[in-house]
Amino acid sequence: MSVGGTMKMKSRERVQISLLMPILRTELARIEVTPTEVLFVDRIVRATKKELKEILSKNVEFSQLEKLLTDASKPGGKTELSGKDLGIPKLEKAKVQLYDFSTKELSITPTEVTSRYRQVSLEELMKMLVALL
């Protein structure tokens, strides 16, 4: 299965990824990463780096993700990344392809989550994601 999306990145502040439904281009899920937490919205999981320590590679840092994405945007950069490249060994079979980069100035509004979303444990989310592969 291939899912498209968009990514916005504000240096040293926030990375926001929207996964879009094919054809209709409506948002299926949003992933927002800051130096201190990860927010996954479809079902919602908000976790600190401490809570993610069993899922993420050891010593993974926001700055590493930011560098990986910045390098991908440069000519000749690696634009297909695996879960392992992104610091998530349990999702190493997952592939993310990056393209159509822009250097235009942008602003990113932090994602607000309404009460209509049900919070699930990080473990439950990982099981759901691994089951998709």
ChimeraX attribute file (.defattr): number of C-alpha atoms within 10 A of each C-alpha:
attribute: neighborCount
match mode: 1-to-1
recipient: residues
	/A:1	4
	/A:2	8
	/A:3	12
	/A:4	16
	/A:5	19
	/A:6	15
	/A:7	16
	/A:8	16
	/A:9	19
	/A:10	14
	/A:11	11
	/A:12	12
	/A:13	14
	/A:14	21
	/A:15	22
	/A:16	21
	/A:17	17
	/A:18	19
	/A:19	17
	/A:20	17
	/A:21	15
	/A:22	13
	/A:23	7
	/A:24	7
	/A:25	12
	/A:26	12
	/A:27	16
	/A:28	15
	/A:29	16
	/A:30	21
	/A:31	19
	/A:32	20
	/A:33	22
	/A:34	21
	/A:35	16
	/A:36	13
	/A:37	17
	/A:38	20
	/A:39	20
	/A:40	21
	/A:41	21
	/A:42	14
	/A:43	15
	/A:44	20
	/A:45	21
	/A:46	18
	/A:47	16
	/A:48	14
	/A:49	18
	/A:50	10
	/A:51	13
	/A:52	17
	/A:53	12
	/A:54	12
	/A:55	16
	/A:56	20
	/A:57	16
	/A:58	11
	/A:59	10
	/A:60	14
	/A:61	15
	/A:62	19
	/A:63	14
	/A:64	13
	/A:65	17
	/A:66	21
	/A:67	13
	/A:68	17
	/A:69	20
	/A:70	14
	/A:71	14
	/A:72	19
	/A:73	18
	/A:74	11
	/A:75	8
	/A:76	8
	/A:77	13
	/A:78	14
	/A:79	17
	/A:80	12
	/A:81	18
	/A:82	17
	/A:83	16
	/A:84	16
	/A:85	16
	/A:86	19
	/A:87	19
	/A:88	18
	/A:89	15
	/A:90	17
	/A:91	20
	/A:92	16
	/A:93	13
	/A:94	16
	/A:95	16
	/A:96	17
	/A:97	14
	/A:98	18
	/A:99	12
	/A:100	6
	/A:101	13
	/A:102	9
	/A:103	6
	/A:104	5
	/A:105	6
	/A:106	10
	/A:107	8
	/A:108	12
	/A:109	8
	/A:110	12
	/A:111	13
	/A:112	7
	/A:113	11
	/A:114	8
	/A:115	6
	/A:116	7
	/A:117	12
	/A:118	12
	/A:119	15
	/A:120	12
	/A:121	12
	/A:122	17
	/A:123	13
	/A:124	10
	/A:125	16
	/A:126	14
	/A:127	11
	/A:128	11
	/A:129	13
	/A:130	13
	/A:131	8
	/A:132	10
	/A:133	11
